[in-house]
Amino acid sequence: MDIQINKSGSWITVESNVDVSTPNIALTQFVSEMYGTTDFRVQLTESEILKARAVSYRNESDNALLELLCDEVLPQLSSQLTAETADKLNTCLAARLEIKQRYPKPA
């Protein structure tokens, strides 16, 4: 990502290829010490945006979708499946339930 500071109403890139995991407080301190301002913004590259989006999907959306499918949708659909497919599904769901019971989510 790039760091840009506001100079007379225009954003100027002052640092490039900054690690995206750098905490905001560290960025603020760095910009303040090096450039004498705290009026800055970070500009992510397209690949950084795509990577962040994928991580967010994986950590937030995908897990919720998987929970919904496994806990509610698939058990309801199992009666409409062939016996062989229903057995495979029930085996997977049972293994998943066993793991959920063994390692419950923290309260």
C-alpha atoms as an extended CHARMM CRD file, in Angstrom:
* protein
*
       107  EXT
         1         1  MET       CA              0.0000000000        0.0000000000        0.0000000000  PROA      1               0.0000000000
         2         2  ASP       CA              1.0180000000        3.5920000000       -0.4550000000  PROA      2               0.0000000000
         3         3  ILE       CA              0.8980000000        6.3960000000        2.0900000000  PROA      3               0.0000000000
         4         4  GLN       CA             -0.3780000000        9.7010000000        0.7900000000  PROA      4               0.0000000000
         5         5  ILE       CA             -0.3450000000       13.0260000000        2.6350000000  PROA      5               0.0000000000
         6         6  ASN       CA             -2.5150000000       16.0370000000        1.9900000000  PROA      6               0.0000000000
         7         7  LYS       CA             -0.4650000000       18.9710000000        0.7240000000  PROA      7               0.0000000000
         8         8  SER       CA             -2.5200000000       22.0660000000       -0.0630000000  PROA      8               0.0000000000
         9         9  GLY       CA             -5.5890000000       20.0200000000       -0.9610000000  PROA      9               0.0000000000
        10        10  SER       CA             -3.7630000000       17.4670000000       -3.1300000000  PROA      10              0.0000000000
        11        11  TRP       CA             -2.8650000000       13.9250000000       -2.1230000000  PROA      11              0.0000000000
        12        12  ILE       CA              0.8160000000       13.1630000000       -2.7020000000  PROA      12              0.0000000000
        13        13  THR       CA              2.3180000000        9.6790000000       -2.3870000000  PROA      13              0.0000000000
        14        14  VAL       CA              5.2270000000        9.8370000000        0.0540000000  PROA      14              0.0000000000
        15        15  GLU       CA              5.8020000000        6.1280000000        0.7560000000  PROA      15              0.0000000000
        16        16  SER       CA              5.1890000000        3.0850000000       -1.4320000000  PROA      16              0.0000000000
        17        17  ASN       CA              5.0670000000       -0.6470000000       -0.7780000000  PROA      17              0.0000000000
        18        18  VAL       CA              4.1780000000       -0.2690000000        2.9060000000  PROA      18              0.0000000000
        19        19  ASP       CA              3.1930000000       -3.5420000000        4.5850000000  PROA      19              0.0000000000
        20        20  VAL       CA             -0.6090000000       -3.7060000000        4.8140000000  PROA      20              0.0000000000
        21        21  SER       CA             -0.3990000000       -5.2310000000        8.2930000000  PROA      21              0.0000000000
        22        22  THR       CA              1.2420000000       -2.0900000000        9.7140000000  PROA      22              0.0000000000
        23        23  PRO       CA             -0.9860000000       -0.8250000000       12.5550000000  PROA      23              0.0000000000
        24        24  ASN       CA             -2.6530000000        2.5390000000       12.0060000000  PROA      24              0.0000000000
        25        25  ILE       CA             -1.0510000000        3.9780000000       15.1420000000  PROA      25              0.0000000000
        26        26  ALA       CA              2.3980000000        3.1700000000       13.7280000000  PROA      26              0.0000000000
        27        27  LEU       CA              1.4740000000        4.7870000000       10.4070000000  PROA      27              0.0000000000
        28        28  THR       CA              0.2230000000        7.9000000000       12.1990000000  PROA      28              0.0000000000
        29        29  GLN       CA              3.4020000000        8.1700000000       14.2480000000  PROA      29              0.0000000000
        30        30  PHE       CA              5.6140000000        7.6000000000       11.1990000000  PROA      30              0.0000000000
        31        31  VAL       CA              3.8390000000       10.2040000000        9.0570000000  PROA      31              0.0000000000
        32        32  SER       CA              3.8210000000       12.6950000000       11.9170000000  PROA      32              0.0000000000
        33        33  GLU       CA              7.5610000000       12.3160000000       12.5460000000  PROA      33              0.0000000000
        34        34  MET       CA              8.6740000000       12.1630000000        8.9110000000  PROA      34              0.0000000000
        35        35  TYR       CA              6.2870000000       14.6350000000        7.2990000000  PROA      35              0.0000000000
        36        36  GLY       CA              4.9790000000       16.7660000000       10.1820000000  PROA      36              0.0000000000
        37        37  THR       CA              1.3120000000       15.9520000000        9.5980000000  PROA      37              0.0000000000
        38        38  THR       CA             -1.3280000000       13.4520000000       10.5910000000  PROA      38              0.0000000000
        39        39  ASP       CA             -3.4930000000       14.2250000000        7.5480000000  PROA      39              0.0000000000
        40        40  PHE       CA             -2.7650000000       11.1110000000        5.5270000000  PROA      40              0.0000000000
        41        41  ARG       CA             -4.4860000000        8.1910000000        3.8570000000  PROA      41              0.0000000000
        42        42  VAL       CA             -3.4240000000        4.7790000000        2.6620000000  PROA      42              0.0000000000
        43        43  GLN       CA             -3.9980000000        3.6850000000       -0.9070000000  PROA      43              0.0000000000
        44        44  LEU       CA             -4.2690000000       -0.0610000000       -1.4540000000  PROA      44              0.0000000000
        45        45  THR       CA             -3.2560000000       -1.6820000000       -4.7190000000  PROA      45              0.0000000000
        46        46  GLU       CA             -5.8170000000       -3.6850000000       -6.6610000000  PROA      46              0.0000000000
        47        47  SER       CA             -4.1780000000       -6.9660000000       -5.6150000000  PROA      47              0.0000000000
        48        48  GLU       CA             -4.2100000000       -5.8900000000       -1.9420000000  PROA      48              0.0000000000
        49        49  ILE       CA             -7.9100000000       -5.0660000000       -2.2020000000  PROA      49              0.0000000000
        50        50  LEU       CA             -8.6810000000       -8.4270000000       -3.8320000000  PROA      50              0.0000000000
        51        51  LYS       CA             -6.6560000000      -10.2830000000       -1.2100000000  PROA      51              0.0000000000
        52        52  ALA       CA             -8.3500000000       -8.4170000000        1.6600000000  PROA      52              0.0000000000
        53        53  ARG       CA            -11.7550000000       -9.1310000000        0.1380000000  PROA      53              0.0000000000
        54        54  ALA       CA            -10.9650000000      -12.8470000000       -0.1990000000  PROA      54              0.0000000000
        55        55  VAL       CA             -9.7670000000      -13.0260000000        3.4080000000  PROA      55              0.0000000000
        56        56  SER       CA            -12.8990000000      -11.2340000000        4.6180000000  PROA      56              0.0000000000
        57        57  TYR       CA            -15.1350000000      -13.5710000000        2.6250000000  PROA      57              0.0000000000
        58        58  ARG       CA            -13.3030000000      -16.5710000000        4.0290000000  PROA      58              0.0000000000
        59        59  ASN       CA            -13.3950000000      -15.3140000000        7.6250000000  PROA      59              0.0000000000
        60        60  GLU       CA            -16.8990000000      -13.8530000000        7.6850000000  PROA      60              0.0000000000
        61        61  SER       CA            -19.2340000000      -14.7290000000        4.8500000000  PROA      61              0.0000000000
        62        62  ASP       CA            -18.0350000000      -18.2000000000        3.8340000000  PROA      62              0.0000000000
        63        63  ASN       CA            -18.1360000000      -19.5240000000        7.4040000000  PROA      63              0.0000000000
        64        64  ALA       CA            -21.6880000000      -18.2580000000        7.9210000000  PROA      64              0.0000000000
        65        65  LEU       CA            -22.7810000000      -19.7850000000        4.6100000000  PROA      65              0.0000000000
        66        66  LEU       CA            -21.1770000000      -23.1180000000        5.4750000000  PROA      66              0.0000000000
        67        67  GLU       CA            -22.8840000000      -23.1120000000        8.8920000000  PROA      67              0.0000000000
        68        68  LEU       CA            -26.2600000000      -22.3820000000        7.2920000000  PROA      68              0.0000000000
        69        69  LEU       CA            -25.8410000000      -25.0550000000        4.6270000000  PROA      69              0.0000000000
        70        70  CYS       CA            -24.6220000000      -27.7470000000        6.9940000000  PROA      70              0.0000000000
        71        71  ASP       CA            -26.9560000000      -27.0300000000        9.9080000000  PROA      71              0.0000000000
        72        72  GLU       CA            -30.2050000000      -26.1980000000        8.1140000000  PROA      72              0.0000000000
        73        73  VAL       CA            -30.3010000000      -26.5580000000        4.3300000000  PROA      73              0.0000000000
        74        74  LEU       CA            -28.5690000000      -29.8710000000        3.6770000000  PROA      74              0.0000000000
        75        75  PRO       CA            -30.4160000000      -31.8530000000        6.3750000000  PROA      75              0.0000000000
        76        76  GLN       CA            -33.7220000000      -30.7080000000        4.8430000000  PROA      76              0.0000000000
        77        77  LEU       CA            -32.6090000000      -31.6600000000        1.3310000000  PROA      77              0.0000000000
        78        78  SER       CA            -31.2530000000      -35.0760000000        2.2720000000  PROA      78              0.0000000000
        79        79  SER       CA            -34.6840000000      -36.7010000000        1.8530000000  PROA      79              0.0000000000
        80        80  GLN       CA            -34.6660000000      -35.6780000000       -1.8270000000  PROA      80              0.0000000000
        81        81  LEU       CA            -31.2860000000      -37.2730000000       -2.5560000000  PROA      81              0.0000000000
        82        82  THR       CA            -30.4730000000      -40.7630000000       -3.7240000000  PROA      82              0.0000000000
        83        83  ALA       CA            -29.7390000000      -43.1660000000       -0.8920000000  PROA      83              0.0000000000
        84        84  GLU       CA            -26.0290000000      -43.2530000000       -1.7510000000  PROA      84              0.0000000000
        85        85  THR       CA            -25.6980000000      -39.4630000000       -1.8400000000  PROA      85              0.0000000000
        86        86  ALA       CA            -27.7840000000      -39.0800000000        1.3320000000  PROA      86              0.0000000000
        87        87  ASP       CA            -25.4860000000      -41.5560000000        3.1150000000  PROA      87              0.0000000000
        88        88  LYS       CA            -22.4050000000      -39.6000000000        2.0380000000  PROA      88              0.0000000000
        89        89  LEU       CA            -24.0170000000      -36.3420000000        3.1500000000  PROA      89              0.0000000000
        90        90  ASN       CA            -25.0900000000      -37.7640000000        6.4980000000  PROA      90              0.0000000000
        91        91  THR       CA            -21.5860000000      -39.1400000000        7.0890000000  PROA      91              0.0000000000
        92        92  CYS       CA            -20.0610000000      -35.7120000000        6.4260000000  PROA      92              0.0000000000
        93        93  LEU       CA            -22.6220000000      -33.9270000000        8.5910000000  PROA      93              0.0000000000
        94        94  ALA       CA            -22.1380000000      -36.4180000000       11.4330000000  PROA      94              0.0000000000
        95        95  ALA       CA            -18.3530000000      -35.9510000000       11.3120000000  PROA      95              0.0000000000
        96        96  ARG       CA            -18.8340000000      -32.1870000000       11.3190000000  PROA      96              0.0000000000
        97        97  LEU       CA            -21.2310000000      -32.3720000000       14.2810000000  PROA      97              0.0000000000
        98        98  GLU       CA            -18.7560000000      -34.5280000000       16.2000000000  PROA      98              0.0000000000
        99        99  ILE       CA            -16.0200000000      -31.9290000000       15.6700000000  PROA      99              0.0000000000
       100       100  LYS       CA            -18.3750000000      -29.0910000000       16.6900000000  PROA      100             0.0000000000
       101       101  GLN       CA            -19.2180000000      -30.9500000000       19.9080000000  PROA      101             0.0000000000
       102       102  ARG       CA            -15.5790000000      -31.7550000000       20.6220000000  PROA      102             0.0000000000
       103       103  TYR       CA            -14.4430000000      -28.1670000000       20.0550000000  PROA      103             0.0000000000
       104       104  PRO       CA            -17.3450000000      -25.8420000000       20.9180000000  PROA      104             0.0000000000
       105       105  LYS       CA            -17.1520000000      -22.1680000000       20.0330000000  PROA      105             0.0000000000
       106       106  PRO       CA            -16.1250000000      -19.9730000000       22.9650000000  PROA      106             0.0000000000
       107       107  ALA       CA            -19.0110000000      -18.1020000000       24.5780000000  PROA      107             0.0000000000
